[in-house]
C-alpha cells in the first residue's frame, strides 16, 4: 500500500474503501493513562512544543487502537505566538489570553510573524511522526479557523455568549477585517508549512462559529476561511472543515472551499449529505457523550451513524467534537472495532 492509498485518504477523495475509516478528534489526550503519566512530568505547552514529546503523544492512540489516521498533537492557539499574543493554560480554566484583543488599538498591535520559524516545533513533530507511521495510517495537520482563534483572543479564553467578539465585529468592522486578515494569513502560512512538513490532510477547526447566524457568517467569516482554503488547494491534499452547532451554516461552510465537511451530532448524516450534495465527502458524527453509555446503547448509536452513511463512498467515522476527559478507553476501542467490522465491504 502506498501512502496515498490509505483508507482515510481514499474516503476523503470519495473513493471506494474496504471499510469505513475512523479516527477521533482529541484522540490523544486526557482519557489515556499513557498521556496522564506524561502530564505528571510536563505542562501542556511542553508537550505541544517539544517535538519528541509531541510525537509520543500523537502516536499513543495509534499504538493502542486500530485507527486510520493520526492527528499531530498541538493546540489551535500556538500560532498566537506569530501575532504577538501571549497565552497560557490554567488548570481548571483552560486557555487564558494574557492581554485580550478588544479594541481597534489592540488589533493594530498584532503582526504577521513567521510561523515556519515560530512553530518549527510542530513542523518537526510532523516529520518525526510521518517517519514512524505505517503507510496505511494517514497523518492530519490542523489549525484553528480565523473566527474561532479570534474569539479566544478577544474573549480571553472560552466564552458562552461571545459578547466581546460580536461587539468588536459589529462596532468596529474595519478592526475586525484587519484582525481576520492577520489571523487568516498566519493560518494559511502555518498550514502550508504543515503540508510541506509531511501532513497528508488538513483540518480547519471552526469550533465556535456555530454561535453566528448565517448572514453574519457570510459577511464576517466566510471570506477569510475561503482565503485559507484557496491557498491550500494547489497542494491537492484533503481539506477538512469542521465546526460545532453549525447545522444552519453547512452550505456556507462548504462554500468556504473545504473538500470534506465535518458535522456534529445535532444533525443527521442523511440530512447533512442531502444538503451538501451526495458527492461531498463527510465526516462524523457520534455524540462524544455516547462514549460514556453502556455498550448496548453505544453500539446502537454506532449502527445509527453507519446506517445514515448508507455504505456510500466518502464517509469518515468520527465524533461530533473531541473525546472528553474520563472517557472509558474500552468504549473507544469497541467503537473502532465495531466501525471496521460492521462497515466491511
N, C-alpha and C positions, 0 to 999 in steps of 0.2 A: 504493500500500500504506500502510495506517495502522500506527502503532506496535504496536498490539495484534494485527495480522495477521502479524507476523514469524514465520518458520518455527520458530524456537526457542520462542516463546511458545505457538504453536499446538500444538506437540508436548507442551509442559508441561501443556497442558489436555487432552491425549488426542485432539486433533483431527487430521483428515487433513492431510498436507503433501505438497508435490510431490516432496520427497526428504528423507532423514534429516538433521536439523540436527547440526552438530558444533561443539564448542569444546573447549579443553583446560584443565584445571586447571594453574596456573602457566604459562599460555601466554605471559605477558610475563615475560622474565627472562633468566637466565644463559646460555641456549643461543643467544641472538641477539646478533650483533655490535653492533647499534644500542644495545642495553641496556648491553653491556660498555663501550662508549665513554662512556656517561653515568656508569657506575660508576667510571671512572677519575678523574672530577672530583667525585663526590658519594658520601656514605655512603648505606647502605640507608635509614637513618632519614630522611635528607634527601630521598631520592626518594619516600618514603612520605608525608612531611608537608608538602612544598612542592607545592601544587596544580598549578602549571604543569608541574613535572617529573613528577608522578604521572599527569597527563593524558597526557603524551607517552609514558610507558612503557605505559600502558593501551592506547594506540592503535597502538603499534608492530606488534604481531602482526596487528591488523586491517588495517593497510596492506599487510602482507606476505602474508597468507593470506586465502582466501575463507571466513572463519569466520562463524558465525551468531550469535555472542554475544561481547560484551566483558565482562570482569570487572574491576572497579575495582582498581587497583594499591594495595595496602595490606598490612597484616600483622595476623594474628589477635591479636597481643599489644598492639597500640596501645591498646585500651581499658583496659589496666592502669593507665594514667595516671589514669583516673577512679576508681581504687580506691586510689591512693597507693602503687603498687608500681613501683619503678624497674627498668629493664632496659636492656640494650644488645645489639648484635650484634657478636660477636667472630669475627674471621676464623679459619676452621678449626674453630670450635666451634658457631657459630650463636647463637641467643638465650641470654643469660645473665641471670638474675634477680639483682639486687644483694643482696637480703636475702630468701631463700626463706621462704615461709609454711609453717611446720612444726609449730606448736603452737596450742592454743586462744588463747593470748595474742597470737600473730601474727595470727590470724584476727580477733580483737576490734579490732585496729588498722585494719582495712580499712573503707572508707567508700564510699557510693554517691554519686559525683560527678555532673557534668552532661556526658554525652558530646556533647551538641549544642554545647557550648562547648569542651570539651577536645579534641574530634575534629572541629572545624569544618573542618580541612584536608581530611578525607576527603569531607565533605559538599560542599565547594566543588569538589573534583575530580569528583564525580559530576555536578554541574551543568555543568561545563566539558565533560566527555566527552559527556554527553547532547546538548549543543547542537551537537556536531560529528558525531555518529553518523548514518549513513544509517538511516532508519526500519526497514529490513529487518534491522538488527542490533540485538539486544536488549542491554540493559545490566544486568549482575548485580551486586548488592551482596552482602556476606558478613560473617560473624563466626565466631569460634570458639565451639563449644558449651561449656557450663559445665564439663563434665568435662575436656575437653582443655585449656582455658585454666587450670583449677585445677591440672592436673597439671604444667604448666610452672611455675606459681607455687610449687608445693610442691617439685618436684624441683630447681628452679633452672635448668632447661634441659631438653633431651631426655633421656629415660630408656629403658632396655631392659626393665626389670622393674617400674618404678613402685612401688618398695618404700616410699618415703616417702609417696606418695599413698595407697596402700592402708593403710598403718599409721595415718595420720590418720583415714581413712574408717572403719576398724574400731574403733580405740581411742577416738576422740573423736567419736561420732556427732552430738552437738549442735554442736560446732565445724564439722564437715563440713556440716551443714544450713545453718548461718549462712554459710559460705563459698559454698555453691552458691546460696543465696538472693541473696546480694550479687552474685555473678557473673551469674546469670540476669537480675536486674533491670537491670544495666548493659547486657547484651547486648540485652535487649528494647527498651530506650530507644534504643540505638545503631542497631539495625536499623530501628526505626520511623522514626528521623530519616533513615536512608538512603533509605527508600521515599519519604519526603516530599521528599527532595533530588533524586529522579529515577531511583532504581533500579527496574527493571521486574520483577525477580525477586530472590529472596534465597536464598543457600545457607548453611546452617549446617554448619560443618566440625567433626565429632567424630572427628578423625583418629586418636586413640589409644584410643578407647573399646573397641576390639576386644580389649584386654587383660583385660576383665572377663568373668566368667561371667554367664549370663542373669539369675539371681536377684539378683546384685549390681547389675546394670544396672537392673532393675525397682525395687529399693529405694533405690539411692543416686543414680541419674542420671535416670531417666525423668520423675519429677515436674517437674524443672527444665527439661528440654527441652520438655516439654508446656507449661509456663508461657510460654516464649518464643513457640512457635507459636500459642498461644491469643491472645497479644497482637497478633500479626501478621495473624491470619486476617481481621479486618474490612477489611483493605486489598485483599483479593481479588487478590493477586499470587501467582505460583507460589512455593512454598516447598520448596526442595530440601534434602534431608537426606542427609549423606554421612559415611561412616566407612570405615576400612580394617580388614581382618581381622574383619568383622562378620557372617560367614555364619551364626553361631549367634544373632545378635541381630536379624535382619531384621524379624521380625514385631513385636518390641518397639519397634524404631525407627520402624516405621510407626505404631504406637500413639501415638508422641510427637506426631504431628499434621502432619508434612510432607505435601505433595501430590505430590512427585516423589522417588523413592528412588534414591540413588546406590549402586552396588555396585562392588566391586573385582573383579580378575581371578581371585580364588580360588574363585569360584562362577560357574557358567554363567548367562547371562541367562535361559535357558529355565527353570532351576530356581528362580532368584530370582523370576521372574514367576509361576510356578506357586504359590509360597508367599505372594507378596504380593497376588495376585489380578490377573487379566488386565486389569482396568480401571485399575490403578495405573501411571501413567507412570514410566518407569525410565531411568536414565542410566548409561552405562558401555560397555564395561568392559575396554578393551585394556590389557595389561600395559605400563607405561611403558618397560620394558627392551626390549620388542619394537621400539621405535623405533630401536634400535641394530642391528637384524638386517638381513641382506641383503634387497633389495627383494622377491625372490620369496617369502621366508618372511613378511615383513611383510604383503604383500598377502594371503597365505593367512590370516593372523590377522585381518585386517580382514574378509575374507569370512566367517570363522567367527563373528565378532561379529554381522555383519549377518544371517547365516543364523539365528542363535539369536533375533534380534529378530523375524524372520519377516515383516518388512514391515508389522507391525501398528502402528496409531497409538500414539503415546505413547512413542517411543524417541528419546533424545538420545545421540548417539555421543560418548564421552569416554574418557579413560584411567581406570584404576582408582586412580590417585593422580596427583600432579603430574609435569609434564615434568622430567626430570633434566638437570643441567648437562651440557654437551658433547653433547647430543642432536643428531644431524645435521639441520640445517634442511631439507635436501632431502627427508628422510623425513617430516617434519611436513607439508610441502607436498604430498607424494604422498598421504598418508593423507586429507587434506582433499579432494583431487580424487577419490580412489577412492570415498570415502564418498558424495559427492554423485552421482557418475556411476553407481555400482553400485546405489544405492537409488532412482534416479529412477522415479517412479510413472508 
